[in-house]
C-alpha cells in the first residue's frame, strides 16, 4: 500500500469519525412545554406598563402561597435515549440556562431548583408539578449559597414578603448535561409573583343614615416623580368588612354605650397566617376588654375579632368572607372613596374595617376600625303624614285607602271602554 | 295718518332692527320679513324657573310639613313644551293644542328622630320630586311681530294638568305604615307670557336658521302660571301645584 493510499484511507477514517460524532451531537434530547388548562389558578393580570395587555395568565399571590397551590405543566421529551443528562427545573429572575446563575463553577447562585433533579431518561409527554412555595422560596434573597439544591419550602416563605411584590419569575425546564451542567435543551414559562397587598386605606368618617351607614375613606394613591398623586393602579377594588352581620341583633341601647370606646377589633400580630380566628384563644385581650366594659362581651367581641396581622405594613392579609361574626361589601370600585352599607338595623353598633385588593387578589392590610350606629330619621313623607296628610299610595295602587283608588281606576277603565263602544256604534 | 297709525309707526321705528343688519337684507325682505319663511306649524319651548309645591296649602294639615322639612327654599323646575299651531287666525295669531312636561326635585338632610348621644350629624337625605304634565290649548298673538314688526308675541295657555310625585329617602321611596309615598294628582293649568323675537335682533342669522333647519322664529320668553293640582283618585291629593314664573327659549317651525 503506497503512502498515498494510506493517506487517503486515513483521511476517510477521519471524515467518517467526524460525521459519526456530529450525528451523536444532533441526537441531544429535546424538550417542549405547554401550559395545561388545569393549572390553578388562572388569573387575568394586566401588564402594569401598558395597563391593558394581558401578559401573565398565571401567577402566585399570597393566598396561593399560603394554601400551597401547585402548578402543573406538560413537557414533551424526545431523543432522550442515553445517559449523561439530568432533568431539572429552575426558577429565577435571571437566565437560569446560564450555568453561572446556577452556581456552577463557584459563581454566585441566583437561580434555585423548584423540582428535584432526575437522571432518568424521559420520553413522550409528562406532567411536571411545581409548588407555589418553591417558586417563591428564594425570591428576594440577595445571595443563595452556591450548590444549594432543591428542598421543600415551608410556609415561612409566604410570610416573608421582601422582594416578592409584583415581580416576574421564569421557570426553566431543562435537560442538563451531567458532564458540565450545561443546558442541552430548555423550555421556559413566566410566572407573576405578588405576595404584597396594597397599603392600608384609612376610614375617614362614617356617614349616619336611616338603616344605612356610609363608609368614607381616603383612597390608596401613588406619587409620581413630579409629585402628583393618582389612584394606585395596582388596586383592583376595595372591600369593607363589618360586624355584626345584617339582621343580627348585635349590641344596642343600654348594653352598649355607643361611644365606640370599646371597639373590639384586634390586630393579632402573633399569627402571620392571617386567617380569621374569631372565638379562638388568640383573642384573649379582646375578651378581657369586652368583659370589662359590658360584662357579657364574649360573643360580641369574639365576633369582631379579626386577625389583621401586619396591619399598617404592606403585607397581604386574608380577611374572611364567611366567618360567623362578619359581613362584608365586596367589589367596590378602585376609584370609589365611599360605600353605603345598607340593610342595617337602627341603633345597633356596627364596626368597620376596610382593605384594598390588588389585581392579584391580594387583600391589603386593613384600616383601623371605626364604629357607629345608624339612626332613624324623619323624612318629608313621614312629616307630612304626621301633620295629617293622607296623600300617597301611587296611581291605582293598593295599600292604605286602596278601596277608593281601585274603585276610581275601575270607573276610569269602564268609562274608556264605554266611550270606545259608543264610537264604534 | 290717524293717531293710531302714528303710534304704530313710532313703535315700529323704536323696535326696528339695527340698521347694520337691515342693510344686509334685500328691500323685499325688509318690507316683509316673513315673505320667504318656510311653513310654520309647530312650536317648542325649553324652560326653567323656581318651583315650590303648595303642599302646605292642603286643607286640614295641622302644620306646614313642606316648610318644616325644606324651609323657604324654592327648587329649580326644568321642562319642555311642544305645541301644534293647528289654526292660524289671520291678523291675530295661532291657536292649537300643546303638551308640556317638566321636573322639579327638592332634597335636604333628614334630621334624626331623636338626638344622638354622640352628637353626630345626619347624612340622610329626604326628597320630593314632582313631574308636572300639561295638556293645554295655546294661543299666540303673533300679529305684532308678523305684521307690524314689533318683536313681541303675547300668549296665553290653559288646560288640564296632572303631576306624578314621589317622596324618597336613603332606602328609596319612603313609606308610612305601608303606604307608598308617591301618587298622581290632577287639576288645571293657566299661564300667560310674553315672547321676545330673537329674529329681530339677528335677522340674517334667523333667515339662515330658517333656510337650513326650517326654524321660522326663535324667542326668549317669560311666563307666569298657576298649576292647581288638588284632585286625585285617592282619598287625598298632595298639593303639588304651584304659582310661579318660568323663562326660556322657544322655537317656531
Interface residues (C-beta under 8 A of the other chain):
Chain A: X207 X208 X209 X210 X211 X212 X214 X258 X259 X340 X342 X372 X375 X376 X377 X378 X379 X380 X381 X382 X383 X384 X385 X386 X387 X388 X389 X390 X391 X392 X393 X394 X395 X396 X397 X399 X400 X401 X404 X405 X408 X409 X412
Chain B: X55 X58 X60 X61 X62 X63 X64 X65 X66 X68 X69 X70 X110 X111 X112 X113 X114 X116 X117 X118 X120 X121 X122 X123 X124 X126 X127 X128 X164 X167 X169 X170 X171 X174 X175 X176 X177 X178 X179 X180 X181 X182 X183 X184 X185 X232 X233 X234 X235 X236 X237 X238
